[in-house]
Amino acid sequence: MIRLLHTADLHLDAPFPALAEQETERRRDFLRTFERLVTLAIKSEVQLFLVAGDLFDTPQPSAATVGQVQAGLKRLVERGIRPVLLPGTHDAARIPNSIYRRETFPGCIVLTEPQVAEPLRLDLDGTQVYLYGFAYAGGTSTEALASMTRRSREGLHIGLLHGSRSGNPEWSLANKDLPFDLATVKGWNLDYLALGHYHGFELLEEDGRVLGCYPGTPEGKRFGENGPRYAALVTCDAGRTTVSKSVVHSRRLEERSVDLAGCPSLAAICQQIIALGAPELLLRLTLTGIVETPLVLERIREECRGHFFHLELIDRTQLFDSDLARRLASEETVRGLFVRNLRTQIELADDPRRAVLETALREALMRFGRYGSGAS
Amino acid sequence: MMLRSLELKHFGKFTDFSVDFRKGMNLVAGANEAGKSTLMEAIPAVLFGVRDKERFRPWGRQGDCVAAVVFEVGQHSVRIERDLLSDKVTLVESDDLYQTLYGFEGKVAPLGRSADRGEYLRQLQRLFGIAEEDLFRTSLFFGQGSLELLDQGGLAARIKAILSGFVEVDYDQVLQSLQDDYFLLTRENPWGKDKAKERALDEIRARLATLGERWQAAREGLQQHDLLTAEQRELEQALARDRSDHEKGVRYLDWVRRQWQLEEKEVGLKRDFDRVQRVSGQVGGLAAERQELQRELAKTGIPREFPDDLPYLLGDAEKIRRQLLAMQSDALPLRRALHALPRPPWQLAVLASILLLGGAGLFGWRFPDRIGGALLLGGMLTLTAWGIAIWRALQLHGIRTQLQEQLRGVELRREEAQDGLEELDQRFHQLGMSPSAVEIAKMQKNIERHRQLVIRLAEIESALGVLDQPSELVSEQRQLTRELVVVNERLEQERPLRPDLLALDELPEAEAKLAALGERIRAQEQQLFALTRRHAALQGELVDLQQIEDEGERLREEELRLAHRKEALAVAIDLLKATVESYRQSHIEQFSAEIGQHLAAMTHGRYTAMRLNDGFAIELAGRSERWHPLEVFSRGTIDAVYFAARLALTKHLAGGHLLPLLLDDPLVNFDKVRLAETLRLLERLSSEHQVILFSHSEQLHKRAARDRWHVIALDEARAAHPPPRNDERSDDGGQLYLL
């Protein structure tokens, strides 16, 4: 029996242009999460520390990041934990000057071969462990995938794979690099397959038997990777593998929406938004409901500053049904007629068109507001 | 509709103030800073609230800041009260019997959305036709000097703005702003020529395009790289295969060649062996023959080499022998005769003596008496016997001696011959030959054969001398045998490996093939070298596809956002343009007619026809029925047109409500003539609209007094507390009051 910590898709050094001045801090979060993983591995007394690809977001991460990673891995090696690194799609090994070609990770196993010629044999406290894994180099991968097949009966056979499982919820959304399916995995007959590439946690099971697992990103990289993020703690025994999740993220990402109908003022709107706030939260908030005046998102953002680590606002509020619009619609003015016309169009429009018309109305009314309210 | 009264509590300078207005002309008179503007601003403040809560809060005072207005709308009276700090509003509509028809109480902030506010604004809309502060101000609010804008452009702009529903800008400006924002996004111009410079969206699209190219290039690079990798691997494998084939071929051909060499060697060895065998057979034959000859030669008894006189010696020996033989034959009868000579009869004499002496003894014994006689007789007889015997002996002796004599002579001769023979024998001995007679005879007989044999022997020996020595041959043969054994062994060993050994004549062809393979390997090596270099070069150019994809994703999101906004802006622009167009078509004429009506009323029918051109500039029809731009008309006419336009606007916007006009010293800079004309105009207007003038002008004050306007002297009003109630209220309809 062996114990291992399985993570993937850490995306260290990923850029976050949308976070502006928070970007550096966010990058630091990712490194903190890496450190947390290292600590978790030591605390959990695992024997292997598997990274199934995309440890770095780029094949050429910064020297500082690499230094920190090396230090973390060294810490593991010193405790007798073997780190196993697999290049992924972001930190592909085939790129010249790729980190895996340039740097060494002493004491670590880096699987950079394009195919599994022979599985790597390890003796972990008397248990024979065979490691399978190859660095995806693009193109057809049938041979490489076939090379993951278990070679012998004795010992524990553990695979690492950075690829796309058809049927995963992300299959239809993301790139289909290195596609494979559950039947293929089953055919390999490994004791555990450590997966990476897709960013959500997914346990691959069949008839109660664990085949493998996507641990997902340990730190949410972008919206959609919401809520708690995990690392997989795996106990691997012949014919019996168990996986438990452990929360490792530094900050949380959330996507929520809030109905602003009935908010009498900007302050009330901000209050409602701030109520959702948490200092470590990255929130994508969709504002809905009928509002009286077009929202000026910059002002809301300004008001809510400090209550969130990052707040992204999406304005889906409706103006066309607001009292303002109704009132304007009754005016015998150009804008009254404009609003009437627009309302008629909005009522007839299908959804995508309606969104455009809503924005058009918002844009126009914002200008009414901007110019109209300064008269007194 | 008219403003009946205004009440202020802790509002600006006013701690507790109330003022009533009348129908027709009202003048609020007061020195500068007396609070005229505050009073006037109090009206929209009550109706719509103020955003700046501190604006009307009295200095240093906490607590409420309340204002109320009372309007008369038809037969009803509407009282609206607002606490400006809390925006708490009460609206009460009652009939002339003070029965409450409608009551509203709630919080109505100047901005935002709430059910209360919605309800309240709906009520305003119902009562006054205007629920927008901006429109309120635009229509019935005449700020200080606002009539100064009465140049052609200003008026047109004003009308345009008001008709747009805006105050500070007209739809063109909004349109412009929309278009400005639109063209911040894109250079595409659906309404005209595209802009030259790229804008945000174009830039993003351009970046996306280059990114797409980069992605394409990167992917092609990667694909090419993968292809090259595969090609390289294939080539390496092929090369390895070819190399091993080549090596195997070389080894095989070597082996084949060796096999053939072995075969050749075997054949050669066999040939040598045969030759040696043949030679050794020859040699053996010759040696045997020689041996035979030698044996025969030995048989001849003649040494191989003999002196030349041997034949003579032999002849001599033969002669001597013959002599000896003759002598022998001579001696033989003699000897036989000698031999045949009987022996002296000594035995008989002895025997006869014994018998006679024995008989005489025996007789004597038996006849002892006669003994003497017997012995004498016996003695006598014995003596006789002996006498005969001696005779015989003598006779014989004589014969013998004779014979012996003869024999001695023969013997002598023989001895001589013997000596001669012995001499010869000596010679023979010296020659190593048996001197026996037989031998010699044989020799004599064989000498010819011997000669022949010797000749033959000499031949053989010379032949043998030419041929190898048997010992050499043997060792050679042994050597050859050994080698043959080795070769055979090797051949035998490899025989199973060569069931169909390449024929010797096919070897060159195979070698050529092998050489071609070698050539191919060299070519492949060069190819591989080139490939490896290209591969390395390509590898150096590889970029991270994933990064490009990520950036592309970001850009596409941004593009989507911008494109959405662009589309929305375009829609807004298009729709606004269309709206303006349709508005012009449906409203402007009606609006012009309205202005015309007012104008006719104000000018006593002097001017009735006017129109608005495309720029909302007003044109008037003069007496000649021709349209003239407004500038050509007199100041008074222009003012009249302006008022008419404002009134028409107000009415138009207020949905037919005749709202009071509030004028904050608009006439302050007018000259006498213009002032008089304007006032006349206002007085005429006041029959329909309540007019409330705010002014500090003494001149106006006097005029008000003269024309019996309703005058509120602000200083007095404030001084008098509570303000004086004017009792002329009931009968002041249609009148203008002056204070």
Chai-1 contact restraints between the chains, C-beta under 6 A:
chainA,res_idxA,chainB,res_idxB,connection_type,confidence,min_distance_angstrom,max_distance_angstrom,comment,restraint_id
A,P59,B,D544,contact,1.0,0.0,6.0,A-B,restraint_1
A,T89,B,Q546,contact,1.0,0.0,6.0,A-B,restraint_2
A,H90,B,Q546,contact,1.0,0.0,6.0,A-B,restraint_3
A,I95,B,L542,contact,1.0,0.0,6.0,A-B,restraint_4
A,I95,B,D544,contact,1.0,0.0,6.0,A-B,restraint_5
A,P96,B,Q539,contact,1.0,0.0,6.0,A-B,restraint_6
A,P96,B,G540,contact,1.0,0.0,6.0,A-B,restraint_7
A,P96,B,L542,contact,1.0,0.0,6.0,A-B,restraint_8
A,G138,B,L222,contact,1.0,0.0,6.0,A-B,restraint_9
A,G138,B,D226,contact,1.0,0.0,6.0,A-B,restraint_10
A,G139,B,D226,contact,1.0,0.0,6.0,A-B,restraint_11
A,P264,B,A109,contact,1.0,0.0,6.0,A-B,restraint_12
A,P264,B,G112,contact,1.0,0.0,6.0,A-B,restraint_13
A,P264,B,S114,contact,1.0,0.0,6.0,A-B,restraint_14
A,S265,B,A109,contact,1.0,0.0,6.0,A-B,restraint_15
A,S265,B,G112,contact,1.0,0.0,6.0,A-B,restraint_16
A,V291,B,R113,contact,1.0,0.0,6.0,A-B,restraint_17
A,E292,B,G112,contact,1.0,0.0,6.0,A-B,restraint_18
A,E292,B,R113,contact,1.0,0.0,6.0,A-B,restraint_19
A,D323,B,G118,contact,1.0,0.0,6.0,A-B,restraint_20
A,R327,B,A131,contact,1.0,0.0,6.0,A-B,restraint_21
A,E331,B,G165,contact,1.0,0.0,6.0,A-B,restraint_22
A,E332,B,H652,contact,1.0,0.0,6.0,A-B,restraint_23
A,T333,B,L163,contact,1.0,0.0,6.0,A-B,restraint_24
A,T333,B,G165,contact,1.0,0.0,6.0,A-B,restraint_25
A,V334,B,L163,contact,1.0,0.0,6.0,A-B,restraint_26
A,V334,B,S164,contact,1.0,0.0,6.0,A-B,restraint_27
A,V334,B,G165,contact,1.0,0.0,6.0,A-B,restraint_28
A,V334,B,Y171,contact,1.0,0.0,6.0,A-B,restraint_29
A,V334,B,T579,contact,1.0,0.0,6.0,A-B,restraint_30
A,V334,B,V580,contact,1.0,0.0,6.0,A-B,restraint_31
A,V334,B,Y583,contact,1.0,0.0,6.0,A-B,restraint_32
A,R335,B,G165,contact,1.0,0.0,6.0,A-B,restraint_33
A,G336,B,G165,contact,1.0,0.0,6.0,A-B,restraint_34
A,L337,B,T579,contact,1.0,0.0,6.0,A-B,restraint_35
A,L337,B,Y583,contact,1.0,0.0,6.0,A-B,restraint_36
A,F338,B,L576,contact,1.0,0.0,6.0,A-B,restraint_37
A,F338,B,T579,contact,1.0,0.0,6.0,A-B,restraint_38
A,N341,B,L575,contact,1.0,0.0,6.0,A-B,restraint_39
A,N341,B,T579,contact,1.0,0.0,6.0,A-B,restraint_40
A,V356,B,E567,contact,1.0,0.0,6.0,A-B,restraint_41
A,V356,B,A568,contact,1.0,0.0,6.0,A-B,restraint_42
A,V356,B,V571,contact,1.0,0.0,6.0,A-B,restraint_43
A,T359,B,A568,contact,1.0,0.0,6.0,A-B,restraint_44
A,A360,B,A568,contact,1.0,0.0,6.0,A-B,restraint_45
A,A360,B,V571,contact,1.0,0.0,6.0,A-B,restraint_46
A,A360,B,A572,contact,1.0,0.0,6.0,A-B,restraint_47
A,E363,B,A568,contact,1.0,0.0,6.0,A-B,restraint_48
A,E363,B,L569,contact,1.0,0.0,6.0,A-B,restraint_49
A,E363,B,A572,contact,1.0,0.0,6.0,A-B,restraint_50
A,A364,B,A572,contact,1.0,0.0,6.0,A-B,restraint_51
A,R367,B,V174,contact,1.0,0.0,6.0,A-B,restraint_52
A,R367,B,S177,contact,1.0,0.0,6.0,A-B,restraint_53
A,Y371,B,F166,contact,1.0,0.0,6.0,A-B,restraint_54
A,Y371,B,E168,contact,1.0,0.0,6.0,A-B,restraint_55
A,Y371,B,V169,contact,1.0,0.0,6.0,A-B,restraint_56
A,G372,B,D134,contact,1.0,0.0,6.0,A-B,restraint_57
A,G372,B,F166,contact,1.0,0.0,6.0,A-B,restraint_58
A,G372,B,V167,contact,1.0,0.0,6.0,A-B,restraint_59
A,A375,B,D134,contact,1.0,0.0,6.0,A-B,restraint_60
A,A375,B,R137,contact,1.0,0.0,6.0,A-B,restraint_61
A,A375,B,V167,contact,1.0,0.0,6.0,A-B,restraint_62
A,A375,B,E168,contact,1.0,0.0,6.0,A-B,restraint_63
